[in-house]
Amino acid sequence: MNTTLRRLANVVMVMFLALMVSTTWIQFFHADELNDDNRNVRKIWAQFGTDRGPIVVDGEAIAQSTPIDDQFGYQREYTDGRLYSPLTGYFSIVSGTSKIEDTENDFLSGSADALWMDRLRNTLTGRDPQGSSVELTIDAAAQRAAWDALGDQRGAVVAVEPSTGKILAMVSKPNYDPNDLATHDSKAANKAMEELASSDDRPLESRATATRYPPGSTFKLVTAAAALESGDYDESTSLDAPDRYTPPGTDRSIGNYGGTSCSSTGEMSLADALRISCNTAFAELGVDLGNEALYDQASAFGFNAPFEVPFETTPSAFPPPDDEGWADAFVAQAAIGQWNVAATPLQVAMTSAAIANDGELMAPYSVETVRDPELEVVEKTSPRKLEDSVSSETANQLTDMMVGVVEDGSGTSAQIPGVTVAGKTGTAQHGEGLPPHVWFTGFAPAEDPKVAVAVVVESGGSVGTSEATGGAVAAPIARAVIEAVLNG
């Protein structure tokens, strides 16, 4: 009997030991993982009882927590919620956090390691904890200009400062109001999230940083850069420019926009081909360069890797050279921004920004400064170079060519009196019988760039026909944003 009891006691002890070890392991080693999980409602509930720091644009809070008489104590509120939602994201009791509210949560909630002195001071003085303010790089005037100019059209606008990578504007439509998700009424918050998540409009998806589109002729900047970087071409090099081009190995030909002819002689310079956006010239140029050269140049501009701004963005895509399925026909399509090439508006803006910045691609960022409750600087973002996308000489040639696009080419609607604007239009097919997505990207002033911008308008925007072009639809939006930055 004693032997049996001893065995049973040993089994029970082992079970208790296993339970203690597993509980300790979960609570100690997985504590951070569990705390950071957006499904951890207890954490969100606790944070709703904290004076969460504001998110600030040009000295004004666009997200802040205000005292409220309920079980939480504070209500998160968003000023112009729809305008800034692609950046702020949401802070929700049922859905957790996203975008800036997520990546800067430790500072906003006051729990960051860098704020330990503030927490100690609060403990000693008995003062309620308070989060830090997060100041964004956004130019309020440029943000508003982008919003107003895009109007009721679907698409996105991104503007950056070429020399630093600061994001000056980021607009996406359709979008959502984060106030609907910040409500303390969990039933209402759940319903709002369900409606947003199930909507065919995809309002929760930032078209500026998460949606990838065929870049169309804006990708000709990459193809032109690859040609110039090879050393075999300059802006005056003559290219074949037939009315139609049939790549080797296929009987399917490529034509120019609207079936037009690029040149009466069948030839034109690289600069003129970019100026009028000649498809056949760039398709044949892409085949001559090869998919490896195009891939390397696209990657040098940031394709195939995510940007962190600080939230991670969807990487733009150019298929690697060893992918199955590459053929000259596909190289020709890729060279004009079609086939499997896909880019976010942020990526297209960064391509222009690198050209504007003498070929240097800077890391884009949206958080300028973090300040503690005493307004002391806790963290400040320093500009950081990612890589040399092209040489300074190539960047200068591309700039001259892009100026030609706006002065006397497909992008004349981006002209600004007294300002030299460099740009490139794009018209991207994305489905049989569907109006094209239309693009414009560029920078200004060309001789001393202060802002680079990319605009995409889905399915022709308000024009909504197969005749919609980047020059007619997207360029005026870019012009409005550029003017707002330069006049600020």
N, C-alpha and C positions, 0 to 999 in steps of 0.2 A: 504493500500500500504506500509506504514512504517513497519507494522508488518511483511509483507512478506519479505521486504528487510532485516529486522533485522534477520529473520530466515535464509535467504540465507547467510547473512554475518556470522552468527554463524556456519553454515555448512562449509563455506569456511575456517573459522578460525580453526575449528576442523581438517579439512583436512590438512591445512598447519602445524598444531601442530603435527598431526600424521606423516606427512612427515618428519618434523624436528627430531622427536623422533626416527623414524626408521633409518634415515640417521646417526644420532648421535650414535645410538646403534651399527650399522654396523661398522662405522668408528672407534669408540672408543673401544667397548667391543670385537669386532671381528678383531681388527687390526692385532694382532699377528698371528691369524689363517690364515687370508688372505695373510699376508706377507710371511708366511712359506709354503703356498700352491705352489707346484711345477708348477702348471698351471699359476701362476702369472708371466707372461712374462715380465711385466714392471720391476719387481724386478730383474730378471735375466739380463735384458738389462742394468739396472743401475749398477749391479755388474760387468758387462763386462767393464765398464768404470773405475773400481778400480784396483789398483795394488794388485791383489789377492796373498796371501802368498803362498809359495812353500810347497809341500809335499816332505819330505827328507828321504832318506835311506842311512845310513853310510856316512853322510856328503854331499851327492850329491842329487840335486833336481831331482825327477822323475816326478814332475808336477810343472809347473811354468807359470806365466803370463809375457809375453814379450811385450814391446811397439810396436804398429803397427799403421800405418797411415790410419785409417778408422774412422767411426763415433763412435766406441767404445773406441779405444785407446789402448786396450790390447788384446792379443790373448793367450788363455790357450793352453799350449803345454805339451805333455806327452812324456818323454824319455822312450824308451822300453815300450810303452803303453800296448801291449799285455801281456808282462811279469807281469806287476803290476796291470792290470785292476781289478782282483778280490778284490783288496784292495782300490785302488784310486777311482774306479767308474768313473763317468764322470761329467763334468760341461758343460751343453749344453744350448744354447739359445732357443731351441725348446723343449727339453726334461727335463730340470731342472737339478737336481743333484742326485747322488747316492753314496752309500758306504761312504768312508772318506770325499769325497767332500760334502756330505750331512750332516753327523753327526757333522763334524767339520767346517761347513760353517760359523758360527758366528766368529770363530777365523780367518779362512782363509780370510774372507771378511773384517775383522777389526771391526765388529759390536758387538762383545761380551761385556757383561757388564764389564768384567775384564779389558777391554782395554779403559775404559772411559778417563783415563789420557792421553793416546796417542791421542785420538780424540780431547781432549781439547787442547793439545799441537799443533796439526795440525791446529786447528782453529785459535789459537793465532799467529802462525808463518806463516800461509798461505800455509803450505806445503800440498801437495796432500795426501789424506788418503792412507794407506798401510796396508795390512793384515799381520797376524802372520804366522810364519812357523810352520808346524806340522811335528815333527820327529817321524818316525815309528820305531817299534822294530825289523823290518826285517833285517836279515843277508843277505846282497847282494850275497855273495858267495853261501849260502845255497839255496837262491831263484833261482839263475842261475843253480845250480846243479840239483834242482828239475825239472826245465823247460827242461834242456837238457836230463836228464835221462828219463823223461816221453815221450819225442820225439813227434811223430805224433799220439800217442795213446790217446784215450779219457779217461778222468779220472781226478783225483786230488791228490795233495800232500799237507799235512799240517805238519809243524814241530813246536814244542813249547819247551820252557825251563821249565822243570818240577817244579823247585823250586819257580818260579815266575808267570808262566802263559804267559810269553812273547811269542808272535807268531813270530817265526824265519823265516818261509817260508810259502807261501800260493799260490799254482799254480792250475789253472783250465784250462782244454782244452776239447773242442774247446772254444775259447774266442773271444774277439773283440779288436779293437784299438780305445780308447776313443778320439783320434785325429779326427776321422771321425765324431764324434758327437759334437766336440768343434768348428767346423768351423763356421764362421760368415755368411756363405751362408745358409740361412734358408731352401732353397729348397733342397740343398745337405744334410743338417743335417736331414731333415725330411725323405728323401729317405733312408739314412743310417739307421735310427732308424726303419723304416718300414721293411727293409730287415732283420735287426737283430731280430726284434720281431717276424717275420713270419718264420724264419729259423727253420727247423726241428732239427738242431744241438743245439738249445737253447744256443747260445753263450753269451747272457746276463745273464744267470743263473750261478752263481758260484757253480760249483760242489763241492767245498771245504766246503761251509757253508750253501748252500740252497738245494742241491740235497740229497735226502735220498735213501740209498741203503740197501738191505738186508745185514747185516754185516757178514753173514756166520760164519765160525769158529772163527773169532776174538771175537765173543760174548761168546765163551767158557771161556774167561777170566772172564766175569761177572758170569757165572755159577759156575766156580771154586771158585771165591771169595765168592759167596753165600754159597757154601758148607763149605769152611774153616771158614767163620764167624759164621756158625751154631754151631760150637764146636764139631760136630759129625764126622768131617773128618779132616785129615791132608794130606800132599802130598804123604804119603806112604800108605794111606788107599786103600784097594783092592776094585775094582769096577768090576761088571759084564761087560764083553766085548765080547758079542756074534757076530757072523758074521752078523746076522740080528736081529733087536729088534722090536717087535710088542707091541706098547703101549696098556694098558688096554682099552677095549671098542671099538676097531677097528680091522679090519683084514688087514690093510695096514702097512707093515713093513718098517723100516728104515735100510738102508745099509750103509756101509762105502765107502769112495771114491774109485771109480774104482772097487767096489765089492770085495775089499781085506779083509783079516782077520786081526784083530788087535792083536789077541793073540791065540797061539796054545792051551792054556789051557782054554780060554774063560774068563779069568780074567786078570786084570792088575792094577797097582797103579794109583792113580789120576795123579801123575806126568808124568807117561808114557803115559797115555791117552791124556794128553795135548801135550806131546812131539810129538806124531805121529798124533794128531788130530783125535782121535777115535770117530766117530759119535755115534755108538751104546752105548758106555759107557756114553757119556755125555747126550744122549737122555734119557736113563733110570735114570741117576742122576737127571736130571731136573724134571722128574715125581716124584721121591722120595722127592725132595725139595719142589715142588709145585709152582704154578704160583705166589702166594703172595710173597714168598721168592725171586723169580727171579725179580719180579716187584720192590720190595723194594731195592734190590741190584742195579738194573739198574738205578733207580732213584737216588741212592746215588752217582753214577758215573756221573750224569748229564742228563740222559734221561728224556724225558717228560717236559723239560723246555728249553727255548731259552738261549743261551749265548749272551752277548752284547760285541762286540769286537772293537770299540764301536757300530757299526751297529748291528742290531738284526739278529741273525741267525735262521734258521729253527730248531725247537726242534726235536730231535730224539725221536723215539716212541717205547715204550713197552706197550702193552695193559694192562689197569688196571685190577686187579683181579675180579672186579664185572662186567666186560664186558660180554655181552651175547655171547655165542659161545665157551667159554673156555671148553676144554675137554682134557683128558690126551694126546690124539694124538697131539693136538696143543701145549700143554706144552712141549712135547718131541721135536717138531719142533722148538719152540721158544728157547729152551735150546741150540740149535746148530745154532742160528742166522737166522732162516728161519720163515715161516708163516708170521705174521703181524709185525715182528720186523724190524725196519728201522732206519738207523743211517747215519749221515753225517760223512765225513772224519774228521772234527774237533772233533766230539764227540768221535770217535775211538781213535784219538790222545790224547784227554784229559783222556780217560780211562787208557791208558798206562802211561800218565804223572802222574796220581794220584798214580798208583802202584809204579812208580819210586820215588815219593816224600813221601815215608813212609806212603802212604794211604791218604795223604791230597790232595784234589782237589782244585787247585787254579783257580781263575777267569781268563780266557784267555783275552788278550788285545793286540792291535796292535799299539796304540799311546803311545809313550814313553814320549815326552816332547813337550810343546807348547812354542814358544819364540816370543816375540814382535819384531817389526822392529829393536829395539836396541839390540836384541839378549838376552834380559833379560828373565829369565824363568817366564812364566805366570802360567803354570800348568804342573804338573808332575804326572804321574800315579804311584801309590804305589801298590805293590802286595797285593792281598786280597784273603784270604781263603774262599772258598764257603762252604765246609763241609769236614768231615772225611769220606771218601768213605769206607775205611776198616781200620782195626787196623794195627799198625806197624808190628805186628807178621804175619798177613795175607799177607801184602805187601811183606815182606821178603820171605815168602814161594812162593808166586806167581812169584817173581823175579827169584828165583832159578829154578822154573819150566820153566819159559820163557827162561832162559839161556840154559836149556836142549834142547829146541826147536831149537835154533840156532846152538848149538854145535853138536847135534847128532839127529836131528829130521827133521821136515818138512821145517825148515827155514835156512838150511845151507848156502844158497846163500847170506845171510846177514852177514856172517862172515867177520871180519876185522882183519888182523894180528895185534897182540899186544893189541887188544881191546876186552873186554868181552861185547858182545851184547845180550840183552834179547829181545825176540820177539815172535810173533804169526802170523801164516799164516791164510788165509781164502779163501774159494772158495764158492761163493754164487750163487745158482740157482735163476734165475729170469724170466724164461719163458720156456715153453716146446720147446725143440729142439734148444734153444739158447745157445751159449757158456756162461759159468759162468762169473760173475764179480769176479775179483781176488784181494785179499787184502794182505797187510802185515802191521803190527804195532809193534812197539818196542821202546827200548831206549838204550842209551849207554853213558858212560861206566856203566855197571850194578852196580858196586860198588860205583860210584859217578856220577849219571846221569846228563849230560849236555843238552841232547836233547831227546825228544820223538817225534816219527814220525808216521804218518799213510799214506798209499798209497792205492788207489783203481784204478784199470784199468778196464774199462768197456768191457764186452763181450770177455774176454781173450786177449785183446790188439792185438799186432802184431801176436801172436800165433793163436788166433781166433778159437780155436777148443775146443771140450769138454774135451780135455786133459790139457788145461791150468790150472795152479795152482798159488796160491799166492807165493809159494816158488820160482817158476821158473820165474815169470813175475814181481811181485811187490817187492819182497825182494831186488833185485839188485838196484832198484830205491831208496828204503829206505837207502840202504848201501851208495849210492853216497851222499845223503843228510847228513847222519850222519858224513861221512868223511869230508864234507865241513865245518860243524860246528866245529868238533874237531880239524881240521887243521887251523882254522881261527885265 
